[in-house]
């Protein structure tokens, strides 16, 4: 990942509204970056990109650095909307975590949960498993996806 500008530099360039998730230009830097306007432009992927000194950055990454003062690993959009850069929708995670989050969102099942199937037919039992200390651990089968997810969260010691 490319190094982000310093937190001090970002504070001089933008103001951030955590309720909307928008960065606003504090000064006019070019004909496209005008004081008081929302910074950056929306890409076809749904992400906003912001140009600083001829280098393009993801708005969500700049927000993380502006608020927390550290370069993030990977920023996951919790609700899967890449244009929703409210702080409550952003989380810093590893590549592996981001892949698991994406898979869980795609399957519409909570993290760590898989619906069991028998000969191609889904039935109402859910299995939980997790990777703990580098080892895959089977956590059991459950009647609801929520119960299986709770077992996963407990096994991985994640806050619920």
N, CA and C atoms as a LAMMPS dump frame, in Angstrom:
ITEM: TIMESTEP
0
ITEM: NUMBER OF ATOMS
480
ITEM: BOX BOUNDS ff ff ff
-5.0000000000000000e+02 5.0000000000000000e+02
-5.0000000000000000e+02 5.0000000000000000e+02
-5.0000000000000000e+02 5.0000000000000000e+02
ITEM: ATOMS id mol type element x y z
1 1 1 N 0.832 -1.181 0
2 1 2 C 0 0 0
3 1 3 C 0.878 1.247 0
4 2 1 N 0.412 2.252 -0.752
5 2 2 C 1.172 3.499 -0.784
6 2 3 C 0.985 4.275 0.514
7 3 1 N 2.042 4.951 0.897
8 3 2 C 2.037 5.761 2.115
9 3 3 C 1.046 6.91 1.942
10 4 1 N 0.22 7.115 2.936
11 4 2 C -0.743 8.212 2.92
12 4 3 C -0.085 9.492 3.424
13 5 1 N -0.622 10.652 3.031
14 5 2 C -0.104 11.909 3.596
15 5 3 C -0.258 11.892 5.12
16 6 1 N 0.495 12.723 5.784
17 6 2 C 0.44 12.761 7.254
18 6 3 C -0.927 13.246 7.726
19 7 1 N -1.239 12.921 8.973
20 7 2 C -2.492 13.372 9.578
21 7 3 C -2.53 14.903 9.601
22 8 1 N -1.416 15.521 9.887
23 8 2 C -1.333 16.983 9.912
24 8 3 C -1.655 17.571 8.535
25 9 1 N -1.097 16.981 7.485
26 9 2 C -1.382 17.433 6.118
27 9 3 C -2.863 17.286 5.8
28 10 1 N -3.433 16.138 6.153
29 10 2 C -4.859 15.898 5.875
30 10 3 C -5.744 16.878 6.64
31 11 1 N -5.382 17.18 7.868
32 11 2 C -6.165 18.151 8.659
33 11 3 C -6.109 19.55 8.039
34 12 1 N -5.026 19.856 7.347
35 12 2 C -4.915 21.133 6.667
36 12 3 C -5.699 21.184 5.361
37 13 1 N -5.991 20.014 4.787
38 13 2 C -6.675 19.949 3.496
39 13 3 C -8.188 19.748 3.597
40 14 1 N -8.621 18.974 4.614
41 14 2 C -10.019 18.534 4.65
42 14 3 C -10.647 18.679 6.031
43 15 1 N -11.963 18.833 6.02
44 15 2 C -12.747 18.627 7.238
45 15 3 C -13.568 17.371 6.989
46 16 1 N -13.841 16.637 8.043
47 16 2 C -14.566 15.368 7.93
48 16 3 C -15.833 15.426 8.756
49 17 1 N -16.941 15.017 8.148
50 17 2 C -18.224 14.939 8.848
51 17 3 C -18.544 13.462 9.072
52 18 1 N -18.414 12.951 10.309
53 18 2 C -18.653 11.523 10.558
54 18 3 C -20.102 11.107 10.346
55 19 1 N -21.034 12.061 10.37
56 19 2 C -22.444 11.711 10.154
57 19 3 C -22.747 11.424 8.694
58 20 1 N -22.069 12.12 7.783
59 20 2 C -22.298 11.898 6.352
60 20 3 C -21.201 11.052 5.718
61 21 1 N -20.01 11.052 6.335
62 21 2 C -18.872 10.344 5.764
63 21 3 C -18.177 11.13 4.66
64 22 1 N -18.411 12.437 4.606
65 22 2 C -17.852 13.262 3.536
66 22 3 C -16.624 14.037 4.002
67 23 1 N -15.639 14.121 3.109
68 23 2 C -14.514 15.03 3.286
69 23 3 C -14.809 16.287 2.488
70 24 1 N -14.576 17.448 3.083
71 24 2 C -14.805 18.73 2.421
72 24 3 C -13.479 19.46 2.309
73 25 1 N -13.23 20.059 1.133
74 25 2 C -11.997 20.822 0.904
75 25 3 C -11.987 22.079 1.773
76 26 1 N -10.887 22.301 2.484
77 26 2 C -10.744 23.501 3.316
78 26 3 C -10.176 24.679 2.528
79 27 1 N -9.591 24.396 1.359
80 27 2 C -9.067 25.464 0.508
81 27 3 C -9.166 25.001 -0.938
82 28 1 N -9.027 25.95 -1.86
83 28 2 C -9.049 25.609 -3.286
84 28 3 C -7.64 25.183 -3.69
85 29 1 N -7.53 23.951 -4.168
86 29 2 C -6.231 23.415 -4.598
87 29 3 C -6.119 23.332 -6.111
88 30 1 N -7.258 23.311 -6.802
89 30 2 C -7.287 23.262 -8.268
90 30 3 C -8.695 23.634 -8.72
91 31 1 N -8.908 23.628 -10.031
92 31 2 C -10.245 23.948 -10.547
93 31 3 C -11.255 22.872 -10.17
94 32 1 N -10.767 21.673 -9.829
95 32 2 C -11.655 20.57 -9.446
96 32 3 C -11.729 20.375 -7.935
97 33 1 N -10.822 20.975 -7.194
98 33 2 C -10.807 20.858 -5.734
99 33 3 C -11.02 22.246 -5.147
100 34 1 N -12.288 22.624 -5.025
101 34 2 C -12.664 23.977 -4.627
102 34 3 C -13.052 24.006 -3.152
103 35 1 N -12.631 25.085 -2.479
104 35 2 C -12.942 25.262 -1.057
105 35 3 C -14.452 25.131 -0.828
106 36 1 N -14.813 24.329 0.178
107 36 2 C -16.214 24.143 0.552
108 36 3 C -16.923 23.02 -0.19
109 37 1 N -16.324 22.517 -1.269
110 37 2 C -16.933 21.412 -2.024
111 37 3 C -16.515 20.069 -1.436
112 38 1 N -17.328 19.076 -1.686
113 38 2 C -16.953 17.723 -1.288
114 38 3 C -15.723 17.314 -2.077
115 39 1 N -14.771 16.714 -1.391
116 39 2 C -13.512 16.33 -2.016
117 39 3 C -13.688 15.082 -2.876
118 40 1 N -12.91 15.026 -3.942
119 40 2 C -12.817 13.832 -4.759
120 40 3 C -13.944 13.632 -5.743
121 41 1 N -13.915 12.46 -6.356
122 41 2 C -14.939 12.105 -7.331
123 41 3 C -15.286 10.631 -7.168
124 42 1 N -16.514 10.318 -7.553
125 42 2 C -17.022 8.953 -7.44
126 42 3 C -16.571 8.151 -8.652
127 43 1 N -15.998 6.989 -8.401
128 43 2 C -15.538 6.115 -9.474
129 43 3 C -16.643 5.124 -9.832
130 44 1 N -16.491 4.438 -10.942
131 44 2 C -17.468 3.448 -11.373
132 44 3 C -17.61 2.286 -10.407
133 45 1 N -16.599 2.073 -9.573
134 45 2 C -16.615 0.981 -8.591
135 45 3 C -17.438 1.323 -7.356
136 46 1 N -17.827 2.605 -7.235
137 46 2 C -18.573 3.043 -6.055
138 46 3 C -17.695 3.705 -5.01
139 47 1 N -16.372 3.601 -5.163
140 47 2 C -15.436 4.235 -4.237
141 47 3 C -15.185 5.675 -4.666
142 48 1 N -14.913 6.547 -3.692
143 48 2 C -14.514 7.923 -3.998
144 48 3 C -13.002 7.994 -3.964
145 49 1 N -12.435 8.697 -4.922
146 49 2 C -10.996 8.896 -5.022
147 49 3 C -10.695 10.375 -4.909
148 50 1 N -9.589 10.69 -4.246
149 50 2 C -9.181 12.068 -4.032
150 50 3 C -7.742 12.221 -4.497
151 51 1 N -7.504 13.268 -5.267
152 51 2 C -6.175 13.546 -5.793
153 51 3 C -5.466 14.55 -4.888
154 52 1 N -4.285 14.161 -4.395
155 52 2 C -3.444 15.036 -3.573
156 52 3 C -2.048 15.004 -4.173
157 53 1 N -1.555 16.147 -4.606
158 53 2 C -0.224 16.242 -5.226
159 53 3 C -0.049 15.207 -6.343
160 54 1 N -1.047 15.102 -7.195
161 54 2 C -1.05 14.202 -8.354
162 54 3 C -0.993 12.722 -7.993
163 55 1 N -1.363 12.38 -6.781
164 55 2 C -1.458 10.983 -6.357
165 55 3 C -2.906 10.739 -5.931
166 56 1 N -3.478 9.647 -6.414
167 56 2 C -4.873 9.329 -6.118
168 56 3 C -4.961 8.405 -4.902
169 57 1 N -5.899 8.734 -3.994
170 57 2 C -6.104 7.955 -2.771
171 57 3 C -7.591 7.64 -2.612
172 58 1 N -7.886 6.535 -1.953
173 58 2 C -9.262 6.224 -1.602
174 58 3 C -9.709 7.106 -0.447
175 59 1 N -10.903 7.686 -0.59
176 59 2 C -11.414 8.571 0.46
177 59 3 C -11.475 7.849 1.802
178 60 1 N -11.902 6.583 1.797
179 60 2 C -12.045 5.831 3.043
180 60 3 C -10.703 5.671 3.762
181 61 1 N -9.616 5.515 2.996
182 61 2 C -8.289 5.378 3.599
183 61 3 C -7.828 6.718 4.193
184 62 1 N -8.105 7.804 3.482
185 62 2 C -7.744 9.131 3.991
186 62 3 C -8.511 9.452 5.264
187 63 1 N -9.78 9.057 5.299
188 63 2 C -10.593 9.295 6.493
189 63 3 C -9.994 8.565 7.692
190 64 1 N -9.614 7.314 7.483
191 64 2 C -9.031 6.534 8.582
192 64 3 C -7.774 7.231 9.115
193 65 1 N -6.909 7.664 8.211
194 65 2 C -5.666 8.326 8.616
195 65 3 C -5.968 9.663 9.3
196 66 1 N -6.922 10.417 8.763
197 66 2 C -7.285 11.711 9.346
198 66 3 C -7.795 11.557 10.775
199 67 1 N -8.626 10.54 11.01
200 67 2 C -9.236 10.352 12.328
201 67 3 C -8.28 9.677 13.31
202 68 1 N -7.629 8.602 12.876
203 68 2 C -6.821 7.787 13.801
204 68 3 C -5.32 8.042 13.733
205 69 1 N -4.856 8.738 12.702
206 69 2 C -3.438 9.063 12.616
207 69 3 C -2.543 7.931 12.187
208 70 1 N -3.131 6.846 11.684
209 70 2 C -2.322 5.705 11.241
210 70 3 C -2.802 5.214 9.88
211 71 1 N -1.86 4.701 9.1
212 71 2 C -2.223 4.118 7.817
213 71 3 C -2.943 2.792 8.072
214 72 1 N -4.117 2.6 7.475
215 72 2 C -4.84 1.343 7.68
216 72 3 C -4.264 0.224 6.816
217 73 1 N -4.545 -1.017 7.208
218 73 2 C -4.206 -2.156 6.354
219 73 3 C -5.197 -2.177 5.197
220 74 1 N -6.346 -2.766 5.441
221 74 2 C -7.45 -2.82 4.48
222 74 3 C -8.659 -2.225 5.196
223 75 1 N -9.392 -1.355 4.518
224 75 2 C -10.615 -0.807 5.105
225 75 3 C -11.802 -1.584 4.557
226 76 1 N -12.574 -2.163 5.467
227 76 2 C -13.795 -2.876 5.105
228 76 3 C -14.975 -1.948 5.339
229 77 1 N -15.861 -1.887 4.359
230 77 2 C -17.12 -1.161 4.515
231 77 3 C -18.125 -2.168 5.066
232 78 1 N -18.498 -2.02 6.3
233 78 2 C -19.31 -2.997 7.016
234 78 3 C -20.612 -3.292 6.292
235 79 1 N -21.264 -2.258 5.753
236 79 2 C -22.548 -2.477 5.072
237 79 3 C -22.39 -2.773 3.584
238 80 1 N -21.159 -2.984 3.129
239 80 2 C -20.83 -3.331 1.739
240 80 3 C -21.065 -2.208 0.741
241 81 1 N -21.306 -0.988 1.202
242 81 2 C -21.493 0.144 0.292
243 81 3 C -20.201 0.962 0.254
244 82 1 N -19.424 0.869 -0.828
245 82 2 C -18.127 1.537 -0.866
246 82 3 C -18.199 3.058 -0.846
247 83 1 N -19.37 3.626 -1.104
248 83 2 C -19.492 5.09 -1.059
249 83 3 C -19.921 5.58 0.321
250 84 1 N -20.198 4.66 1.256
251 84 2 C -20.624 5.034 2.611
252 84 3 C -19.396 5.085 3.511
253 85 1 N -18.824 6.288 3.633
254 85 2 C -17.591 6.447 4.401
255 85 3 C -17.807 7.054 5.776
256 86 1 N -18.993 6.799 6.359
257 86 2 C -19.198 7.189 7.752
258 86 3 C -18.267 6.337 8.6
259 87 1 N -17.701 6.931 9.617
260 87 2 C -16.726 6.227 10.456
261 87 3 C -17.315 4.95 11.05
262 88 1 N -18.608 4.981 11.397
263 88 2 C -19.247 3.793 11.977
264 88 3 C -19.363 2.653 10.973
265 89 1 N -19.113 2.908 9.688
266 89 2 C -19.201 1.879 8.653
267 89 3 C -17.826 1.384 8.21
268 90 1 N -16.767 1.937 8.769
269 90 2 C -15.408 1.566 8.369
270 90 3 C -14.717 0.782 9.465
271 91 1 N -13.991 -0.259 9.051
272 91 2 C -13.158 -0.982 10.021
273 91 3 C -11.854 -1.381 9.347
274 92 1 N -10.781 -1.262 10.088
275 92 2 C -9.453 -1.642 9.633
276 92 3 C -9.293 -3.139 9.867
277 93 1 N -8.857 -3.86 8.854
278 93 2 C -8.722 -5.314 9.026
279 93 3 C -7.596 -5.847 8.15
280 94 1 N -7.292 -7.104 8.333
281 94 2 C -6.282 -7.764 7.506
282 94 3 C -6.928 -8.207 6.19
283 95 1 N -6.11 -8.609 5.247
284 95 2 C -6.625 -9.117 3.973
285 95 3 C -7.495 -10.355 4.219
286 96 1 N -7.041 -11.249 5.099
287 96 2 C -7.812 -12.461 5.407
288 96 3 C -9.172 -12.143 6.007
289 97 1 N -9.19 -11.216 6.965
290 97 2 C -10.465 -10.805 7.562
291 97 3 C -11.379 -10.206 6.506
292 98 1 N -10.825 -9.352 5.642
293 98 2 C -11.637 -8.721 4.606
294 98 3 C -12.244 -9.765 3.672
295 99 1 N -11.468 -10.784 3.335
296 99 2 C -11.987 -11.87 2.486
297 99 3 C -13.108 -12.623 3.184
298 100 1 N -12.933 -12.883 4.471
299 100 2 C -13.99 -13.587 5.217
300 100 3 C -15.247 -12.728 5.321
301 101 1 N -15.063 -11.433 5.572
302 101 2 C -16.223 -10.535 5.643
303 101 3 C -16.966 -10.531 4.31
304 102 1 N -16.21 -10.459 3.213
305 102 2 C -16.827 -10.42 1.885
306 102 3 C -17.586 -11.706 1.601
307 103 1 N -16.993 -12.837 1.972
308 103 2 C -17.667 -14.125 1.752
309 103 3 C -18.932 -14.222 2.592
310 104 1 N -18.866 -13.771 3.814
311 104 2 C -20.041 -13.824 4.686
312 104 3 C -21.154 -12.923 4.144
313 105 1 N -20.787 -11.743 3.654
314 105 2 C -21.786 -10.828 3.098
315 105 3 C -22.41 -11.431 1.846
316 106 1 N -21.586 -12.057 1.021
317 106 2 C -22.059 -12.647 -0.232
318 106 3 C -23.058 -13.767 0.045
319 107 1 N -22.792 -14.549 1.046
320 107 2 C -23.664 -15.68 1.377
321 107 3 C -24.873 -15.281 2.205
322 108 1 N -24.9 -14.04 2.652
323 108 2 C -25.985 -13.536 3.507
324 108 3 C -26.101 -14.312 4.813
325 109 1 N -25.045 -14.938 5.221
326 109 2 C -25.007 -15.62 6.51
327 109 3 C -23.965 -14.917 7.366
328 110 1 N -24.134 -14.956 8.673
329 110 2 C -23.143 -14.305 9.543
330 110 3 C -21.765 -14.927 9.388
331 111 1 N -20.777 -14.193 9.81
332 111 2 C -19.395 -14.612 9.751
333 111 3 C -19.192 -15.928 10.493
334 112 1 N -18.482 -16.866 9.86
335 112 2 C -18.153 -18.148 10.484
336 112 3 C -19.24 -19.193 10.396
337 113 1 N -20.304 -18.926 9.614
338 113 2 C -21.469 -19.809 9.565
339 113 3 C -21.662 -20.351 8.157
340 114 1 N -21.986 -21.627 8.083
341 114 2 C -22.295 -22.257 6.809
342 114 3 C -23.575 -23.066 6.976
343 115 1 N -24.498 -22.925 6.012
344 115 2 C -25.717 -23.729 6.074
345 115 3 C -25.381 -25.133 5.578
346 116 1 N -25.837 -26.123 6.331
347 116 2 C -25.553 -27.507 5.969
348 116 3 C -26.487 -27.962 4.862
349 117 1 N -25.97 -28.864 4.02
350 117 2 C -26.747 -29.383 2.898
351 117 3 C -26.642 -30.897 2.857
352 118 1 N -27.676 -31.495 2.341
353 118 2 C -27.678 -32.947 2.17
354 118 3 C -28.129 -33.241 0.753
355 119 1 N -27.242 -33.825 -0.053
356 119 2 C -27.513 -34.132 -1.459
357 119 3 C -28.045 -32.901 -2.203
358 120 1 N -27.369 -31.776 -2.018
359 120 2 C -27.723 -30.572 -2.743
360 120 3 C -28.872 -29.767 -2.162
361 121 1 N -29.551 -30.281 -1.143
362 121 2 C -30.672 -29.562 -0.543
363 121 3 C -30.231 -28.95 0.782
364 122 1 N -30.55 -27.681 0.951
365 122 2 C -30.247 -27.018 2.215
366 122 3 C -31.274 -27.435 3.257
367 123 1 N -30.819 -27.605 4.483
368 123 2 C -31.768 -27.854 5.563
369 123 3 C -31.444 -26.969 6.75
370 124 1 N -32.32 -26.943 7.716
371 124 2 C -32.272 -25.947 8.778
372 124 3 C -31.291 -26.263 9.899
373 125 1 N -30.052 -26.517 9.546
374 125 2 C -28.972 -26.667 10.522
375 125 3 C -27.8 -25.854 10.022
376 126 1 N -27.06 -25.245 10.955
377 126 2 C -25.974 -24.364 10.602
378 126 3 C -24.718 -24.764 11.35
379 127 1 N -23.618 -24.842 10.623
380 127 2 C -22.346 -25.241 11.206
381 127 3 C -21.497 -23.997 11.444
382 128 1 N -20.795 -24.014 12.546
383 128 2 C -19.846 -22.938 12.835
384 128 3 C -18.448 -23.535 12.916
385 129 1 N -17.509 -22.816 12.329
386 129 2 C -16.101 -23.181 12.457
387 129 3 C -15.287 -21.908 12.363
388 130 1 N -14.089 -21.983 12.905
389 130 2 C -13.241 -20.791 12.962
390 130 3 C -11.788 -21.2 12.907
391 131 1 N -10.952 -20.243 12.588
392 131 2 C -9.514 -20.446 12.661
393 131 3 C -9.04 -19.797 13.954
394 132 1 N -8.509 -20.622 14.85
395 132 2 C -8.04 -20.145 16.15
396 132 3 C -6.58 -20.548 16.294
397 133 1 N -5.73 -19.552 16.512
398 133 2 C -4.283 -19.783 16.623
399 133 3 C -3.747 -20.555 15.414
400 134 1 N -4.244 -20.207 14.233
401 134 2 C -3.763 -20.819 12.996
402 134 3 C -4.334 -22.184 12.68
403 135 1 N -5.251 -22.691 13.511
404 135 2 C -5.825 -24.021 13.272
405 135 3 C -7.327 -23.917 13.053
406 136 1 N -7.842 -24.683 12.094
407 136 2 C -9.276 -24.708 11.808
408 136 3 C -9.97 -25.51 12.911
409 137 1 N -10.997 -24.923 13.54
410 137 2 C -11.688 -25.552 14.659
411 137 3 C -13.168 -25.694 14.314
412 138 1 N -13.689 -26.898 14.443
413 138 2 C -15.111 -27.156 14.262
414 138 3 C -15.814 -26.814 15.56
415 139 1 N -16.846 -25.97 15.484
416 139 2 C -17.517 -25.487 16.69
417 139 3 C -18.881 -26.124 16.92
418 140 1 N -19.363 -26.906 15.98
419 140 2 C -20.63 -27.59 16.165
420 140 3 C -21.693 -27.155 15.173
421 141 1 N -22.873 -27.793 15.298
422 141 2 C -24.02 -27.414 14.477
423 141 3 C -25.083 -26.796 15.377
424 142 1 N -25.87 -25.905 14.78
425 142 2 C -26.823 -25.124 15.556
426 142 3 C -28.143 -24.997 14.791
427 143 1 N -29.19 -24.676 15.539
428 143 2 C -30.522 -24.543 14.94
429 143 3 C -30.694 -23.237 14.163
430 144 1 N -29.962 -22.2 14.545
431 144 2 C -30.11 -20.908 13.868
432 144 3 C -28.736 -20.378 13.464
433 145 1 N -28.695 -19.537 12.428
434 145 2 C -27.42 -18.935 12.049
435 145 3 C -26.868 -18.023 13.15
436 146 1 N -27.743 -17.402 13.92
437 146 2 C -27.297 -16.527 15.005
438 146 3 C -26.551 -17.307 16.083
439 147 1 N -27.061 -18.51 16.433
440 147 2 C -26.38 -19.34 17.434
441 147 3 C -25.004 -19.763 16.935
442 148 1 N -24.927 -20.136 15.667
443 148 2 C -23.65 -20.544 15.086
444 148 3 C -22.681 -19.359 15.053
445 149 1 N -23.187 -18.205 14.701
446 149 2 C -22.349 -17.002 14.652
447 149 3 C -21.844 -16.633 16.047
448 150 1 N -22.694 -16.746 17.063
449 150 2 C -22.274 -16.461 18.443
450 150 3 C -21.147 -17.394 18.87
451 151 1 N -21.237 -18.662 18.48
452 151 2 C -20.165 -19.615 18.796
453 151 3 C -18.866 -19.195 18.109
454 152 1 N -18.977 -18.759 16.864
455 152 2 C -17.808 -18.279 16.123
456 152 3 C -17.183 -17.067 16.82
457 153 1 N -18.032 -16.09 17.174
458 153 2 C -17.535 -14.872 17.813
459 153 3 C -16.857 -15.183 19.146
460 154 1 N -17.438 -16.087 19.9
461 154 2 C -16.856 -16.469 21.188
462 154 3 C -15.512 -17.166 20.991
463 155 1 N -15.44 -18.049 20.002
464 155 2 C -14.202 -18.797 19.755
465 155 3 C -13.07 -17.892 19.279
466 156 1 N -13.427 -16.848 18.547
467 156 2 C -12.398 -15.948 18.024
468 156 3 C -12.177 -14.739 18.915
469 157 1 N -12.934 -14.666 19.996
470 157 2 C -12.827 -13.576 20.986
471 157 3 C -13.052 -12.203 20.377
472 158 1 N -13.975 -12.108 19.437
473 158 2 C -14.317 -10.827 18.821
474 158 3 C -15.433 -10.211 19.609
475 159 1 N -15.449 -8.882 19.741
476 159 2 C -16.582 -8.232 20.426
477 159 3 C -17.856 -8.401 19.616
478 160 1 N -18.966 -8.618 20.314
479 160 2 C -20.234 -8.839 19.606
480 160 3 C -21.045 -7.601 19.512
